[in-house]
Structure formats: structure tokens, C-alpha cells
Amino acid sequence: MEIRELTCIRCPMGCQLTVTIDGENVSVSGNTCPRGEDYGKNEVINPIRTVTSSIRVEGGSLKLVSVKTKGDIPKGKIFEVMEAIRSATVTAPVHTGDVLISNAAGTGIDVVATKTVEKR
């Protein structure tokens, strides 16, 4: 049996979780909402994250547009997703919600704009 202590990051409460792994059984205690239980289980079985960054914009009123993954990606794919983001350039205009990278690093998750950048 393995026990891990985690701080939940799914809501502002920051609950101190105790995750117990006993073979195939995973239990979580210390959470004050259902999101804490989901977070604790996922963190020990298949850790996932949302990636936020920015992409270069050509011909825009701003040089960068803020972006994020549309959903959570496996933690092990973060560096591949960041490499795709670093190598990307988009042309203005860009609108909030536009898909700027489809299926980032083969995750099935898109990278979308979180801000609008107009043409210069």
C-alpha cells in the first residue's frame, strides 16, 4: 500500500488530500468537494494539466496572443505541446476561441486563443 499527500488544485479551497493506493484500489480523503476526489485519483493514475502560454502574431495590434489547451493533456506531453506552441506563428486577426493548433502533440486536444488580436 502506498500513501501520497497532495494539495488539490481544482478549486480555490486547496484541500490537503491523502491518496491511498492499494493495488487497483485508489481512495481519496481530505477533499471537501467531488473535484478533489477526481483530482487525487487522476494525479496518481494519470496526471493531466491545462497548458497556458502565448503564440507569436504577425501583422497584429499585439505581438503575442495568449493561448491555452482546450482541455487537459497528459502531464508527460507538456514539453511536446510547448514545443508546438513555441514553433507556431499566426496571422492577425485572431479571435478568442480560434483553434490555433489542432490536436497538439497528438493529444486530441486543441490549443485555442484566449484573447482577440486585431490587424495592425
N, CA, C and O atoms as CSV, one atom per row, in Angstrom:
chain,resi,resn,atom,element,x,y,z
A,1,MET,N,N,0.845,-1.173,0.000
A,1,MET,CA,C,0.000,0.000,0.000
A,1,MET,C,C,0.898,1.246,0.000
A,1,MET,O,O,1.913,1.315,0.692
A,2,GLU,N,N,0.475,2.220,-0.805
A,2,GLU,CA,C,1.217,3.486,-0.907
A,2,GLU,C,C,0.286,4.631,-0.527
A,2,GLU,O,O,-0.896,4.616,-0.869
A,3,ILE,N,N,0.821,5.619,0.179
A,3,ILE,CA,C,0.045,6.796,0.568
A,3,ILE,C,C,0.770,8.033,0.060
A,3,ILE,O,O,1.968,8.204,0.285
A,4,ARG,N,N,0.015,8.903,-0.639
A,4,ARG,CA,C,0.574,10.167,-1.133
A,4,ARG,C,C,-0.229,11.329,-0.577
A,4,ARG,O,O,-1.457,11.283,-0.501
A,5,GLU,N,N,0.488,12.363,-0.193
A,5,GLU,CA,C,-0.128,13.599,0.288
A,5,GLU,C,C,-0.071,14.618,-0.845
A,5,GLU,O,O,1.000,14.870,-1.399
A,6,LEU,N,N,-1.221,15.209,-1.195
A,6,LEU,CA,C,-1.313,16.168,-2.289
A,6,LEU,C,C,-2.100,17.390,-1.847
A,6,LEU,O,O,-2.887,17.327,-0.902
A,7,THR,N,N,-1.882,18.496,-2.533
A,7,THR,CA,C,-2.728,19.670,-2.381
A,7,THR,C,C,-3.569,19.785,-3.636
A,7,THR,O,O,-3.035,19.884,-4.741
A,8,CYS,N,N,-4.876,19.772,-3.471
A,8,CYS,CA,C,-5.781,19.835,-4.616
A,8,CYS,C,C,-5.689,21.213,-5.273
A,8,CYS,O,O,-5.623,22.235,-4.590
A,9,ILE,N,N,-5.685,21.226,-6.612
A,9,ILE,CA,C,-5.603,22.488,-7.362
A,9,ILE,C,C,-6.848,22.723,-8.216
A,9,ILE,O,O,-6.838,23.597,-9.082
A,10,ARG,N,N,-7.900,21.974,-7.992
A,10,ARG,CA,C,-9.097,22.081,-8.823
A,10,ARG,C,C,-10.054,23.208,-8.423
A,10,ARG,O,O,-10.916,23.589,-9.214
A,11,CYS,N,N,-9.914,23.737,-7.223
A,11,CYS,CA,C,-10.727,24.892,-6.807
A,11,CYS,C,C,-9.914,25.706,-5.808
A,11,CYS,O,O,-8.854,25.253,-5.378
A,12,PRO,N,N,-10.373,26.879,-5.431
A,12,PRO,CA,C,-9.598,27.748,-4.534
A,12,PRO,C,C,-9.400,27.225,-3.109
A,12,PRO,O,O,-8.591,27.783,-2.367
A,13,MET,N,N,-10.108,26.182,-2.712
A,13,MET,CA,C,-10.003,25.675,-1.345
A,13,MET,C,C,-8.616,25.120,-1.027
A,13,MET,O,O,-8.156,25.256,0.107
A,14,GLY,N,N,-7.942,24.505,-1.985
A,14,GLY,CA,C,-6.605,23.952,-1.765
A,14,GLY,C,C,-6.584,22.861,-0.704
A,14,GLY,O,O,-5.705,22.849,0.159
A,15,CYS,N,N,-7.539,21.951,-0.762
A,15,CYS,CA,C,-7.649,20.882,0.238
A,15,CYS,C,C,-6.386,20.022,0.287
A,15,CYS,O,O,-5.764,19.753,-0.740
A,16,GLN,N,N,-6.023,19.603,1.484
A,16,GLN,CA,C,-4.905,18.686,1.682
A,16,GLN,C,C,-5.453,17.272,1.545
A,16,GLN,O,O,-6.216,16.812,2.395
A,17,LEU,N,N,-5.066,16.589,0.485
A,17,LEU,CA,C,-5.595,15.264,0.182
A,17,LEU,C,C,-4.631,14.179,0.632
A,17,LEU,O,O,-3.413,14.348,0.596
A,18,THR,N,N,-5.201,13.071,1.053
A,18,THR,CA,C,-4.443,11.853,1.301
A,18,THR,C,C,-4.969,10.823,0.314
A,18,THR,O,O,-6.143,10.452,0.352
A,19,VAL,N,N,-4.090,10.365,-0.569
A,19,VAL,CA,C,-4.467,9.379,-1.572
A,19,VAL,C,C,-3.817,8.054,-1.197
A,19,VAL,O,O,-2.599,7.957,-1.052
A,20,THR,N,N,-4.655,7.041,-1.044
A,20,THR,CA,C,-4.185,5.709,-0.680
A,20,THR,C,C,-4.319,4.800,-1.886
A,20,THR,O,O,-5.398,4.662,-2.461
A,21,ILE,N,N,-3.205,4.179,-2.263
A,21,ILE,CA,C,-3.174,3.270,-3.402
A,21,ILE,C,C,-2.909,1.872,-2.858
A,21,ILE,O,O,-1.847,1.598,-2.300
A,22,ASP,N,N,-3.888,1.000,-3.029
A,22,ASP,CA,C,-3.786,-0.382,-2.552
A,22,ASP,C,C,-4.098,-1.291,-3.731
A,22,ASP,O,O,-5.250,-1.658,-3.963
A,23,GLY,N,N,-3.047,-1.650,-4.477
A,23,GLY,CA,C,-3.253,-2.442,-5.695
A,23,GLY,C,C,-4.016,-1.629,-6.717
A,23,GLY,O,O,-3.565,-0.562,-7.134
A,24,GLU,N,N,-5.185,-2.137,-7.126
A,24,GLU,CA,C,-6.033,-1.444,-8.098
A,24,GLU,C,C,-6.961,-0.429,-7.439
A,24,GLU,O,O,-7.577,0.378,-8.134
A,25,ASN,N,N,-7.069,-0.455,-6.128
A,25,ASN,CA,C,-7.972,0.440,-5.404
A,25,ASN,C,C,-7.275,1.740,-5.035
A,25,ASN,O,O,-6.188,1.738,-4.457
A,26,VAL,N,N,-7.921,2.848,-5.379
A,26,VAL,CA,C,-7.408,4.177,-5.039
A,26,VAL,C,C,-8.502,4.908,-4.272
A,26,VAL,O,O,-9.627,5.031,-4.756
A,27,SER,N,N,-8.175,5.389,-3.084
A,27,SER,CA,C,-9.148,6.154,-2.308
A,27,SER,C,C,-8.549,7.505,-1.936
A,27,SER,O,O,-7.339,7.648,-1.767
A,28,VAL,N,N,-9.433,8.488,-1.815
A,28,VAL,CA,C,-9.015,9.859,-1.524
A,28,VAL,C,C,-9.772,10.341,-0.294
A,28,VAL,O,O,-10.980,10.135,-0.176
A,29,SER,N,N,-9.053,10.981,0.616
A,29,SER,CA,C,-9.704,11.612,1.765
A,29,SER,C,C,-9.146,13.020,1.922
A,29,SER,O,O,-8.075,13.337,1.405
A,30,GLY,N,N,-9.881,13.857,2.639
A,30,GLY,CA,C,-9.460,15.233,2.865
A,30,GLY,C,C,-10.100,16.227,1.924
A,30,GLY,O,O,-9.963,17.435,2.118
A,31,ASN,N,N,-10.797,15.747,0.907
A,31,ASN,CA,C,-11.425,16.651,-0.057
A,31,ASN,C,C,-12.758,17.157,0.490
A,31,ASN,O,O,-13.466,16.438,1.195
A,32,THR,N,N,-13.091,18.414,0.152
A,32,THR,CA,C,-14.369,18.973,0.576
A,32,THR,C,C,-15.367,19.070,-0.568
A,32,THR,O,O,-16.507,19.489,-0.362
A,33,CYS,N,N,-14.946,18.683,-1.788
A,33,CYS,CA,C,-15.871,18.659,-2.922
A,33,CYS,C,C,-15.497,17.487,-3.835
A,33,CYS,O,O,-14.395,16.950,-3.726
A,34,PRO,N,N,-16.397,17.090,-4.729
A,34,PRO,CA,C,-16.120,15.955,-5.613
A,34,PRO,C,C,-14.915,16.165,-6.530
A,34,PRO,O,O,-14.267,15.202,-6.938
A,35,ARG,N,N,-14.618,17.419,-6.851
A,35,ARG,CA,C,-13.470,17.689,-7.726
A,35,ARG,C,C,-12.171,17.231,-7.083
A,35,ARG,O,O,-11.252,16.799,-7.779
A,36,GLY,N,N,-12.087,17.321,-5.761
A,36,GLY,CA,C,-10.890,16.877,-5.049
A,36,GLY,C,C,-10.658,15.392,-5.184
A,36,GLY,O,O,-9.524,14.948,-5.359
A,37,GLU,N,N,-11.726,14.621,-5.105
A,37,GLU,CA,C,-11.593,13.173,-5.272
A,37,GLU,C,C,-11.125,12.836,-6.685
A,37,GLU,O,O,-10.236,12.004,-6.864
A,38,ASP,N,N,-11.722,13.482,-7.691
A,38,ASP,CA,C,-11.305,13.255,-9.082
A,38,ASP,C,C,-9.848,13.641,-9.282
A,38,ASP,O,O,-9.079,12.909,-9.905
A,39,TYR,N,N,-9.473,14.812,-8.743
A,39,TYR,CA,C,-8.095,15.274,-8.888
A,39,TYR,C,C,-7.120,14.293,-8.254
A,39,TYR,O,O,-6.126,13.925,-8.878
A,40,GLY,N,N,-7.386,13.867,-7.032
A,40,GLY,CA,C,-6.492,12.952,-6.330
A,40,GLY,C,C,-6.295,11.648,-7.080
A,40,GLY,O,O,-5.169,11.169,-7.216
A,41,LYS,N,N,-7.389,11.072,-7.568
A,41,LYS,CA,C,-7.288,9.806,-8.315
A,41,LYS,C,C,-6.512,9.997,-9.612
A,41,LYS,O,O,-5.614,9.218,-9.931
A,42,ASN,N,N,-6.868,11.042,-10.357
A,42,ASN,CA,C,-6.173,11.287,-11.628
A,42,ASN,C,C,-4.691,11.567,-11.424
A,42,ASN,O,O,-3.858,11.123,-12.214
A,43,GLU,N,N,-4.363,12.298,-10.373
A,43,GLU,CA,C,-2.969,12.697,-10.149
A,43,GLU,C,C,-2.065,11.485,-9.912
A,43,GLU,O,O,-0.893,11.521,-10.286
A,44,VAL,N,N,-2.569,10.437,-9.313
A,44,VAL,CA,C,-1.725,9.262,-9.069
A,44,VAL,C,C,-1.821,8.233,-10.191
A,44,VAL,O,O,-0.900,7.437,-10.374
A,45,ILE,N,N,-2.922,8.235,-10.946
A,45,ILE,CA,C,-3.101,7.248,-12.016
A,45,ILE,C,C,-2.658,7.807,-13.366
A,45,ILE,O,O,-1.900,7.163,-14.091
A,46,ASN,N,N,-3.131,8.998,-13.697
A,46,ASN,CA,C,-2.865,9.611,-14.998
A,46,ASN,C,C,-2.877,11.128,-14.843
A,46,ASN,O,O,-3.891,11.762,-15.136
A,47,PRO,N,N,-1.762,11.733,-14.383
A,47,PRO,CA,C,-1.759,13.179,-14.146
A,47,PRO,C,C,-2.001,13.966,-15.439
A,47,PRO,O,O,-1.420,13.666,-16.482
A,48,ILE,N,N,-2.863,14.969,-15.346
A,48,ILE,CA,C,-3.218,15.802,-16.502
A,48,ILE,C,C,-3.100,17.271,-16.114
A,48,ILE,O,O,-3.203,17.627,-14.940
A,49,ARG,N,N,-2.884,18.112,-17.111
A,49,ARG,CA,C,-2.734,19.544,-16.887
A,49,ARG,C,C,-3.342,20.335,-18.048
A,49,ARG,O,O,-3.463,19.833,-19.165
A,50,THR,N,N,-3.716,21.570,-17.762
A,50,THR,CA,C,-4.042,22.549,-18.791
A,50,THR,C,C,-2.778,23.370,-19.012
A,50,THR,O,O,-2.136,23.794,-18.051
A,51,VAL,N,N,-2.419,23.597,-20.268
A,51,VAL,CA,C,-1.228,24.381,-20.595
A,51,VAL,C,C,-1.665,25.763,-21.048
A,51,VAL,O,O,-2.562,25.892,-21.881
A,52,THR,N,N,-1.040,26.788,-20.506
A,52,THR,CA,C,-1.278,28.164,-20.946
A,52,THR,C,C,0.049,28.759,-21.408
A,52,THR,O,O,1.100,28.487,-20.829
A,53,SER,N,N,-0.016,29.568,-22.451
A,53,SER,CA,C,1.199,30.177,-22.988
A,53,SER,C,C,0.795,31.311,-23.923
A,53,SER,O,O,-0.269,31.910,-23.765
A,54,SER,N,N,1.654,31.600,-24.899
A,54,SER,CA,C,1.340,32.598,-25.922
A,54,SER,C,C,2.008,32.202,-27.231
A,54,SER,O,O,3.021,31.504,-27.254
A,55,ILE,N,N,1.405,32.672,-28.321
A,55,ILE,CA,C,1.895,32.392,-29.678
A,55,ILE,C,C,2.150,33.720,-30.374
A,55,ILE,O,O,1.413,34.688,-30.187
A,56,ARG,N,N,3.213,33.750,-31.186
A,56,ARG,CA,C,3.548,34.958,-31.950
A,56,ARG,C,C,2.451,35.267,-32.973
A,56,ARG,O,O,1.863,34.370,-33.577
A,57,VAL,N,N,2.194,36.584,-33.146
A,57,VAL,CA,C,1.191,37.051,-34.112
A,57,VAL,C,C,1.873,37.957,-35.114
A,57,VAL,O,O,2.563,38.902,-34.732
A,58,GLU,N,N,1.684,37.676,-36.393
A,58,GLU,CA,C,2.204,38.543,-37.455
A,58,GLU,C,C,1.109,39.501,-37.893
A,58,GLU,O,O,-0.039,39.103,-38.087
A,59,GLY,N,N,1.477,40.774,-38.047
A,59,GLY,CA,C,0.554,41.785,-38.545
A,59,GLY,C,C,-0.556,42.145,-37.583
A,59,GLY,O,O,-1.612,42.620,-38.002
A,60,GLY,N,N,-0.333,41.926,-36.302
A,60,GLY,CA,C,-1.378,42.206,-35.327
A,60,GLY,C,C,-1.113,43.442,-34.500
A,60,GLY,O,O,-0.007,43.982,-34.497
A,61,SER,N,N,-2.139,43.883,-33.801
A,61,SER,CA,C,-2.006,45.031,-32.896
A,61,SER,C,C,-1.158,44.660,-31.677
A,61,SER,O,O,-0.662,45.541,-30.974
A,62,LEU,N,N,-0.993,43.376,-31.429
A,62,LEU,CA,C,-0.103,42.863,-30.384
A,62,LEU,C,C,0.840,41.838,-31.010
A,62,LEU,O,O,0.502,41.220,-32.020
A,63,LYS,N,N,2.016,41.655,-30.418
A,63,LYS,CA,C,2.987,40.709,-30.958
A,63,LYS,C,C,2.699,39.271,-30.534
A,63,LYS,O,O,3.166,38.328,-31.171
A,64,LEU,N,N,1.927,39.105,-29.454
A,64,LEU,CA,C,1.615,37.773,-28.927
A,64,LEU,C,C,0.128,37.670,-28.640
A,64,LEU,O,O,-0.534,38.666,-28.349
A,65,VAL,N,N,-0.392,36.443,-28.727
A,65,VAL,CA,C,-1.757,36.170,-28.307
A,65,VAL,C,C,-1.703,35.081,-27.241
A,65,VAL,O,O,-0.997,34.086,-27.401
A,66,SER,N,N,-2.447,35.270,-26.158
A,66,SER,CA,C,-2.480,34.255,-25.112
A,66,SER,C,C,-3.289,33.055,-25.594
A,66,SER,O,O,-4.283,33.197,-26.305
A,67,VAL,N,N,-2.832,31.861,-25.184
A,67,VAL,CA,C,-3.470,30.612,-25.608
A,67,VAL,C,C,-3.543,29.642,-24.434
A,67,VAL,O,O,-2.863,29.811,-23.422
A,68,LYS,N,N,-4.382,28.623,-24.595
A,68,LYS,CA,C,-4.443,27.527,-23.634
A,68,LYS,C,C,-4.928,26.283,-24.349
A,68,LYS,O,O,-5.526,26.352,-25.423
A,69,THR,N,N,-4.658,25.141,-23.729
A,69,THR,CA,C,-5.210,23.909,-24.274
A,69,THR,C,C,-6.700,23.900,-23.962
A,69,THR,O,O,-7.119,24.324,-22.886
A,70,LYS,N,N,-7.486,23.420,-24.897
A,70,LYS,CA,C,-8.942,23.432,-24.740
A,70,LYS,C,C,-9.399,22.444,-23.668
A,70,LYS,O,O,-10.515,22.543,-23.159
A,71,GLY,N,N,-8.549,21.512,-23.337
A,71,GLY,CA,C,-8.823,20.542,-22.281
A,71,GLY,C,C,-7.516,20.136,-21.637
A,71,GLY,O,O,-6.448,20.625,-22.006
A,72,ASP,N,N,-7.607,19.252,-20.689
A,72,ASP,CA,C,-6.403,18.763,-20.015
A,72,ASP,C,C,-5.655,17.780,-20.906
A,72,ASP,O,O,-6.255,17.002,-21.648
A,73,ILE,N,N,-4.329,17.835,-20.813
A,73,ILE,CA,C,-3.473,16.915,-21.556
A,73,ILE,C,C,-2.673,16.075,-20.563
A,73,ILE,O,O,-2.503,16.481,-19.413
A,74,PRO,N,N,-2.179,14.912,-20.988
A,74,PRO,CA,C,-1.316,14.133,-20.094
A,74,PRO,C,C,-0.082,14.946,-19.711
A,74,PRO,O,O,0.525,15.610,-20.551
A,75,LYS,N,N,0.274,14.882,-18.445
A,75,LYS,CA,C,1.413,15.644,-17.937
A,75,LYS,C,C,2.690,15.355,-18.732
A,75,LYS,O,O,3.509,16.251,-18.935
A,76,GLY,N,N,2.859,14.133,-19.174
A,76,GLY,CA,C,4.039,13.750,-19.940
A,76,GLY,C,C,4.123,14.375,-21.328
A,76,GLY,O,O,5.167,14.293,-21.976
A,77,LYS,N,N,3.050,14.993,-21.791
A,77,LYS,CA,C,3.033,15.618,-23.119
A,77,LYS,C,C,3.255,17.134,-23.066
A,77,LYS,O,O,3.259,17.792,-24.106
A,78,ILE,N,N,3.438,17.687,-21.873
A,78,ILE,CA,C,3.559,19.146,-21.736
A,78,ILE,C,C,4.692,19.700,-22.594
A,78,ILE,O,O,4.494,20.692,-23.295
A,79,PHE,N,N,5.870,19.088,-22.558
A,79,PHE,CA,C,7.000,19.634,-23.309
A,79,PHE,C,C,6.764,19.564,-24.813
A,79,PHE,O,O,7.176,20.469,-25.538
A,80,GLU,N,N,6.107,18.509,-25.298
A,80,GLU,CA,C,5.790,18.414,-26.730
A,80,GLU,C,C,4.780,19.485,-27.136
A,80,GLU,O,O,4.913,20.092,-28.199
A,81,VAL,N,N,3.778,19.718,-26.301
A,81,VAL,CA,C,2.784,20.747,-26.592
A,81,VAL,C,C,3.454,22.120,-26.580
A,81,VAL,O,O,3.181,22.951,-27.446
A,82,MET,N,N,4.324,22.360,-25.608
A,82,MET,CA,C,5.020,23.647,-25.548
A,82,MET,C,C,5.918,23.858,-26.765
A,82,MET,O,O,6.039,24.983,-27.250
A,83,GLU,N,N,6.539,22.811,-27.258
A,83,GLU,CA,C,7.364,22.937,-28.467
A,83,GLU,C,C,6.491,23.326,-29.658
A,83,GLU,O,O,6.891,24.165,-30.465
A,84,ALA,N,N,5.306,22.730,-29.779
A,84,ALA,CA,C,4.387,23.096,-30.864
A,84,ALA,C,C,3.954,24.553,-30.729
A,84,ALA,O,O,3.846,25.264,-31.728
A,85,ILE,N,N,3.708,24.995,-29.513
A,85,ILE,CA,C,3.316,26.388,-29.272
A,85,ILE,C,C,4.473,27.331,-29.617
A,85,ILE,O,O,4.269,28.346,-30.282
A,86,ARG,N,N,5.686,26.996,-29.164
A,86,ARG,CA,C,6.859,27.851,-29.435
A,86,ARG,C,C,7.132,27.995,-30.926
A,86,ARG,O,O,7.568,29.054,-31.378
A,87,SER,N,N,6.881,26.950,-31.686
A,87,SER,CA,C,7.200,26.998,-33.108
A,87,SER,C,C,6.057,27.584,-33.950
A,87,SER,O,O,6.230,27.796,-35.150
A,88,ALA,N,N,4.913,27.844,-33.351
A,88,ALA,CA,C,3.755,28.355,-34.094
A,88,ALA,C,C,3.798,29.866,-34.245
A,88,ALA,O,O,4.288,30.586,-33.375
A,89,THR,N,N,3.276,30.322,-35.365
A,89,THR,CA,C,3.047,31.744,-35.625
A,89,THR,C,C,1.696,31.849,-36.316
A,89,THR,O,O,1.385,31.040,-37.191
A,90,VAL,N,N,0.896,32.827,-35.937
A,90,VAL,CA,C,-0.405,33.028,-36.569
A,90,VAL,C,C,-0.457,34.432,-37.160
A,90,VAL,O,O,0.323,35.308,-36.787
A,91,THR,N,N,-1.384,34.627,-38.085
A,91,THR,CA,C,-1.564,35.918,-38.731
A,91,THR,C,C,-2.845,36.559,-38.220
A,91,THR,O,O,-3.884,35.905,-38.132
A,92,ALA,N,N,-2.765,37.840,-37.884
A,92,ALA,CA,C,-3.930,38.577,-37.392
A,92,ALA,C,C,-4.951,38.723,-38.516
A,92,ALA,O,O,-4.569,38.758,-39.685
A,93,PRO,N,N,-6.222,38.809,-38.193
A,93,PRO,CA,C,-6.797,38.855,-36.853
A,93,PRO,C,C,-6.941,37.463,-36.235
A,93,PRO,O,O,-7.077,36.456,-36.931
A,94,VAL,N,N,-6.906,37.450,-34.918
A,94,VAL,CA,C,-7.131,36.235,-34.135
A,94,VAL,C,C,-8.245,36.557,-33.152
A,94,VAL,O,O,-8.248,37.621,-32.532
A,95,HIS,N,N,-9.191,35.636,-33.012
A,95,HIS,CA,C,-10.323,35.868,-32.115
A,95,HIS,C,C,-10.339,34.845,-30.989
A,95,HIS,O,O,-9.913,33.703,-31.161
A,96,THR,N,N,-10.832,35.267,-29.846
A,96,THR,CA,C,-10.958,34.374,-28.698
A,96,THR,C,C,-11.693,33.104,-29.125
A,96,THR,O,O,-12.762,33.163,-29.731
A,97,GLY,N,N,-11.102,31.964,-28.799
A,97,GLY,CA,C,-11.711,30.674,-29.136
A,97,GLY,C,C,-11.224,30.077,-30.440
A,97,GLY,O,O,-11.482,28.905,-30.714
A,98,ASP,N,N,-10.512,30.870,-31.265
A,98,ASP,CA,C,-9.971,30.317,-32.515
A,98,ASP,C,C,-9.015,29.164,-32.202
A,98,ASP,O,O,-8.188,29.269,-31.296
A,99,VAL,N,N,-9.127,28.078,-32.944
A,99,VAL,CA,C,-8.188,26.963,-32.806
A,99,VAL,C,C,-6.916,27.350,-33.557
A,99,VAL,O,O,-6.937,27.552,-34.771
A,100,LEU,N,N,-5.810,27.450,-32.820
A,100,LEU,CA,C,-4.537,27.846,-33.430
A,100,LEU,C,C,-3.641,26.652,-33.693
A,100,LEU,O,O,-2.818,26.689,-34.607
A,101,ILE,N,N,-3.786,25.590,-32.908
A,101,ILE,CA,C,-3.075,24.328,-33.141
A,101,ILE,C,C,-4.076,23.208,-32.907
A,101,ILE,O,O,-4.618,23.070,-31.811
A,102,SER,N,N,-4.319,22.413,-33.935
A,102,SER,CA,C,-5.224,21.272,-33.802
A,102,SER,C,C,-4.454,20.061,-33.305
A,102,SER,O,O,-3.307,19.842,-33.696
A,103,ASN,N,N,-5.086,19.277,-32.443
A,103,ASN,CA,C,-4.516,18.005,-31.984
A,103,ASN,C,C,-3.060,18.171,-31.542
A,103,ASN,O,O,-2.170,17.479,-32.038
A,104,ALA,N,N,-2.830,19.078,-30.620
A,104,ALA,CA,C,-1.466,19.410,-30.179
A,104,ALA,C,C,-0.729,18.170,-29.686
A,104,ALA,O,O,-1.192,17.475,-28.781
A,105,ALA,N,N,0.411,17.907,-30.287
A,105,ALA,CA,C,1.305,16.792,-29.922
A,105,ALA,C,C,0.573,15.455,-29.904
A,105,ALA,O,O,0.916,14.567,-29.124
A,106,GLY,N,N,-0.433,15.312,-30.762
A,106,GLY,CA,C,-1.150,14.047,-30.854
A,106,GLY,C,C,-2.026,13.728,-29.654
A,106,GLY,O,O,-2.382,12.570,-29.435
A,107,THR,N,N,-2.379,14.748,-28.872
A,107,THR,CA,C,-3.181,14.537,-27.662
A,107,THR,C,C,-4.677,14.492,-27.941
A,107,THR,O,O,-5.456,14.036,-27.103
A,108,GLY,N,N,-5.084,14.970,-29.131
A,108,GLY,CA,C,-6.505,15.097,-29.423
A,108,GLY,C,C,-7.083,16.392,-28.875
A,108,GLY,O,O,-8.280,16.644,-29.014
A,109,ILE,N,N,-6.246,17.215,-28.254
A,109,ILE,CA,C,-6.672,18.472,-27.645
A,109,ILE,C,C,-6.116,19.638,-28.464
A,109,ILE,O,O,-4.942,19.651,-28.832
A,110,ASP,N,N,-6.978,20.610,-28.739
A,110,ASP,CA,C,-6.579,21.793,-29.499
A,110,ASP,C,C,-6.020,22.877,-28.584
A,110,ASP,O,O,-6.320,22.917,-27.391
A,111,VAL,N,N,-5.200,23.759,-29.166
A,111,VAL,CA,C,-4.732,24.966,-28.492
A,111,VAL,C,C,-5.543,26.117,-29.066
A,111,VAL,O,O,-5.585,26.310,-30.281
A,112,VAL,N,N,-6.191,26.886,-28.183
A,112,VAL,CA,C,-7.093,27.951,-28.622
A,112,VAL,C,C,-6.636,29.303,-28.093
A,112,VAL,O,O,-5.967,29.396,-27.064
A,113,ALA,N,N,-7.016,30.353,-28.826
A,113,ALA,CA,C,-6.718,31.729,-28.405
A,113,ALA,C,C,-7.621,32.099,-27.237
A,113,ALA,O,O,-8.796,31.734,-27.209
A,114,THR,N,N,-7.065,32.825,-26.276
A,114,THR,CA,C,-7.859,33.294,-25.140
A,114,THR,C,C,-8.010,34.817,-25.158
A,114,THR,O,O,-8.458,35.426,-24.187
A,115,LYS,N,N,-7.624,35.412,-26.288
A,115,LYS,CA,C,-7.711,36.859,-26.428
A,115,LYS,C,C,-7.888,37.181,-27.915
A,115,LYS,O,O,-7.494,36.394,-28.776
A,116,THR,N,N,-8.467,38.313,-28.204
A,116,THR,CA,C,-8.613,38.758,-29.582
A,116,THR,C,C,-7.470,39.719,-29.903
A,116,THR,O,O,-7.161,40.623,-29.126
A,117,VAL,N,N,-6.849,39.505,-31.064
A,117,VAL,CA,C,-5.798,40.409,-31.555
A,117,VAL,C,C,-6.222,40.859,-32.950
A,117,VAL,O,O,-6.353,40.046,-33.865
A,118,GLU,N,N,-6.431,42.157,-33.094
A,118,GLU,CA,C,-6.860,42.728,-34.382
A,118,GLU,C,C,-5.653,42.957,-35.291
A,118,GLU,O,O,-4.504,42.931,-34.851
A,119,LYS,N,N,-5.953,43.183,-36.577
A,119,LYS,CA,C,-4.896,43.550,-37.518
A,119,LYS,C,C,-4.383,44.931,-37.187
A,119,LYS,O,O,-5.107,45.777,-36.661
A,120,ARG,N,N,-3.104,45.145,-37.509
A,120,ARG,CA,C,-2.499,46.461,-37.329
A,120,ARG,C,C,-3.065,47.456,-38.293
A,120,ARG,O,O,-2.667,48.621,-38.282
